[in-house]
């Protein structure tokens, strides 16, 4: 006897896969909308730069975080501070210096602890690239989301004048590091400081070849107490650019999709910077101030002792897809895109 119910058509494999992809895409979008709302409405230290040492093997003339001390916390104290930050709501931690790769064992231990024990959403490193090895990246790739390399010029003479090493030829080093990042699944990023020595250069060709997923470009910044006069370790006044020079550099490169410019106004007060003692630093206009260490007073108390402008942090694009699970297409061009300041 035939059924009184009409037979339902079976979904084809193609239709089923399409439905699954649509569901997955929708869930991904909803998750990131929720995540962005959560970040915008919280006072948590969403993204933190931890400069665990000031020591560096380069002498960049505009450095805003100079080698005023050679101190570094013990591994146990550094890990305790990282746990306090995670418990306070930190989602992204960036290790900077100085030069982090002068301490590969210490750095490696912090990377593993951050990803395995604390499960921090995103961990990145900023380096001058001179001490990075394939072995280190292969061993620690699972614990690194983003590796940013500081590169201000592809002209060896300019790099030497800036203070980036004795030879100044960084192209082959950058190509090797970019290749390692691609091989080991690490997002490759480039940081550039626009100064009086490079503002008129065109970096388009080699940036496009290196294919960073993000090219962060900073306007040379004076930080009182760090690089503001001849009595300091560095005197960045010689490296400052005018607004017209800054704009000229930006206009020359704004067609690159990976291009992310940050003027002095955008940088000032929009970063949460931890020094080698795990004290927050208030860098920018006026004398640099430091909070008490988060190890002594906790994260919330230390945060209110310095200025952090969350609105500017969000406006400058401080929140982006910062995990290595993202789909990266590298640095292409967009002919009609306007700069977002």
N, C-alpha and C positions, 0 to 999 in steps of 0.2 A: 504494500500500500504506500502510495506516495505521501510525502509529508505535506501538511497543510501550510507549512511555512515556506516561503520562497528561499531558495538557496542563496546564501550571501556570497558575493564575489570575494575570492581570496586576494589579499594584497600581494602584489608582485614584490620580488626582492628589491628591485629598484625603488619602488614606492616606499617600502619599509625603511630602507637606508635613508631615503630623503626625509622621511618623518623623523628619524632619529637625529639626523644632522640638524634639522630645523629646531628640534627640542633642545639639543645641545647648545646651539648658537643662542637661542633665546635665554636659556639658563645662564650662559656665560655673560650676556649683556646685563641681565637682571642682577647678577652677582656683583658686577663691577659698578653698576649704578648704586647699589646698596653700599658698596665699599666706599665710593666717592662721597655719598651722603654722610656716612659714618665719620670719615676723615674731616669733612667740612664742619661738622657740628661738635667735634670733640676738642678738648684742650690738651690732648695727649701729645707727647713728643714724636710726631709721626715719622719724621726722618731726621737722623742725627749723624753728624760727621765727627768721628772720634780720631783725633790726632794723637795717637798714643806715644809718639816720640817726635821731637823737633829736629833730630839729627838728619842731615842730608849730605849726599855726596856731590850735589850741584850747588851753585852759588847764584841762582837767578836774582837779578838786581831788583825785581819788583816783588819778591816774596813777601806775603802778608802774614806768614806764620813762621818766624825766623827761629834760629837755634839759640834762644836765650838761655836754655838749660839743656842738660843732657840726661835728665831724669826720665824714668819709665816705671810704671807700676809693676808689681809682681803679677804673675799670671793669675793667681788666685783673686787678687783685688780687681784686676781688669775683668775677669769673668763675673765677679760679684756685681760690678757696675753694669755689665751687659744684662744681667738678670733683672736688676732694678729697672733698667730702661724698658725691657720687654714687658715687665709687669705693669709699667706705667702707660703702656699702649704703643710703644715704638714698633713700626712695621718695616722700616728700612734703616740699615746701619751701614755707613760708609767708613772704611778705614783709610786714613790719610796721614800725612806727616808734615814736615820731614819726608823721608823716604821709607815707607813701610817695609820694603823688601831688603832693608839692611838687617832686619830681624825675622828671617824666614821661619825659624822654629816657633817663635812667639806668635807671629802672624798666622801660621798654619794651625796652631792650637786654638786660637781665637775663632778662626773660620769654622773649624770642626765643631767647637762648642756652640757657636751661634746657630748653625744649621741643624745639628743632630740633637743637642740637648735643649736648646731654646726654641728651635723651629722658627727662627726669624724669617719673615716673608721674603725679604730681599737683602742680600749682602753684597756690597761692592767695594772696590779698592781703587784708589787714585795713586798712580805711580809715575815716575819719570821714565820707566821702562828699562833703565840701564842694568838692573840686577835681576830681571825676570828670566827664569829658565823654563824650558819645556818640561823638565821633570817636575818642577813645583806645580805647574798648571795641570799636568796630567794627574798628579797625586791628589790635588785639592779641587779639581774641577767641580765635583758634586756639591761643594760648599760655596761656590762663587757664582753669583748671578751676572754681575757686570764688572768688567775690568776697564778702567779709564786710564788712558795714557796722555800725559801732558806733552803737547807738541805746539810750539808757537811759530815755527817756520820750517821750511824744507831747504833753506839756504844755510849751509854750514857756517859761513861767516857771521850771519845774523845770530845763529844759536850760540856761537862762541861769545859774541858781544853781550848777549843776554845773560850768559853764565851757565848754559846747558852743556857742560862737559868740555873737554879739551879739543875734541875733534869736530863736534857739531853735526856730524853726518848721521841722521837718525832714520833715514828712509828704510834701509835694510832691516834695522831693528823693528820698526813699526810693521813692516810686511811680515816678519817672522811672528810677531806677537799676534797680529790679526789672523794669521793662518792657524796658529795654535788655538786661539779662541774659537775659530770656526770648527776645528777638529774636535775640541773637547766640549762644545756646547755652551760656551761662555759668551755673553753679549759684549761686543767690542765697542768702546766709546773713545772719543778724543776730546780733550780739553785744551783750549787755546786762550791765551791772554793777549789781547790787542794792546800794543804799546807803541812807543815812538819809533821803534826799530822795524816793525812789521806791518804797520797799518796800511801800507800801500802795496802789499803783496797780494797776489791772486793764488789762493791755495786750492782752487776748484778741482783741478785735474787730479792731483794726488789724493785729495780727500775722497773724490769719487772712486778712485782705484782702491783705496783702503776699505771703503764700504763700512764705516761705523754706523751703528743704528742710531747714534745720537752724537752730534758735534756741538758741545757746549762752548760758547765763545763769550769770554768775560772782558769787560772794559777794565784796564789797569786801575787798581784801587789803592788809595792811601789809607792805611790803618794807623791811627795815632798810637805811638808806643811800640810799633813794629817796624815800619818802613818810611817814617815821615820826615827824617832829617839825617844829616851826615853823622850824627852821634849814634845812630842805630846800626845794627848789623847790615841793613840794607837801606838805601835811599831811593825810593821809588819815584821821587819827584822828577828825576831825569827821564823816566819812562812813560810819563803821563801823555795821553792824547787829548786833543780838543774834541768837542762834540761833533764838529764837522768831520774830523778824521775818523772818529768812531762810526759815524753814519756812513761815510764813504766805504769803509770795510764791510759794514753790514749790507749795504746796497749791492756790493759786488758779489756777495755770497748768498743772498736771501732766497735765490731760486733753488737752493739745495734743500731737499725735504728733511734732512737730518739736522739742519742748521737751527740752533737754539741760542739766541743772543741774550746776554744779561748785562744791562748797563749798571753803572754805579748805584743808581736809585733803586734798581731791582734787587741788587745784592744786599744793600745795607739793611740790616735788621731781619732779613728773611731766612737766615740760616741758623740752625741750632748746632753750635760748635763746641765740642768737648776737648779740653786740652789734656796734657799728659797726666794731670792730677784728677781728671774727671770733673773739672769745674767748667761750667758753661761760660763762654766768652761773648761779650757784646762788642762785636767788631763793626766799625763803620765810622760815622761822623762823631767826633768827640773822642775823648780819651778811652782807650780800651778798658773795659771792666770785666772782672771775673766774679762768678758766684762762688759760694762755698762748694766743696766737693759733694757730689751726689752720694758718695760713700759715707759722708758724715751727716748730711741733713736730708737725704732723699731727693728724688727727682723733682717732685712738685715744688718743694721749697726753693730748690736751686733755680728752677725755671723762672720764678717770679722775681728773682734778684737781678735778672738781665732782661733786655728787650728782645722779644721775638714777635715779629709781625706776621701772624698767620695769614692775613688777607694777602699780603705781598708774597708770601710763600706760595700760596695757591695761584696768584696772578702770574707769577713767573714760571708756572708749570712745574712746581715742586712735586706734584703728584702725577705720575704717568705709569704706563704699564712696565714696571721695573723688575719683573721676574723673567728668567731666561726661557720660560715656557711660551713667551709671546711669539708671534709670527713676524720675523724681521725681514724686510726686503732691502735693507741697506740704504745708502745715501743716493737717492735719485734726484730729479729736478722737478720743480713745479713752477711753470712759467708765470702764472698769474697770481701766485699767493702773496698776500701782503704780510709784512712783519707784524707780529703781535707783541706789543711792548707791555 
